[in-house]
């Protein structure tokens, strides 16, 4: 009862925000795993 009262009236999450975070995470992972190659090209 108390749990539902506290969390029942939350705003729905914005799907665009979630998609943006997923894309950001994918870019971060790509850069993390390819950092050596990218730095090798720059230097």
N, C-alpha and C positions, 0 to 999 in steps of 0.2 A: 504493500500500500504506500509506504513512505517512498520507496524507490521510484514508483511510477509517478508520484506527485512531483518528485524532484526532476526527473528526466522526461516526463511525458510531454511537456510543452516546449521542447527544444525546436529551434528553427531547422528546417530541412537543409541539408548540405547542398551547396551549389555544384552541379555536375561539371560546369566549366572549370571551376577551381580545382576539382579533383583531376580532371584531364590535364590541366596545366601542370599540376604537381607531378603527374606520371611522366609527362614529356620532359620536365626538368630533371627528374630522377634518371630517365633514360640517357639524357645528354651528359649528366654527371658521371654515370657509369661508363659511358663510351669514352669520355675524356680520361677517366681514371685508368681504364684498361689500355688505352692507347697513348698514355702520357709519354712513355719512353720514345715512341716513334715520332710524336709531335715535337718533343723537345729536341730530338736528334735532327729534325729538319730545320728547326729554327736556329740552332747553334752551329 
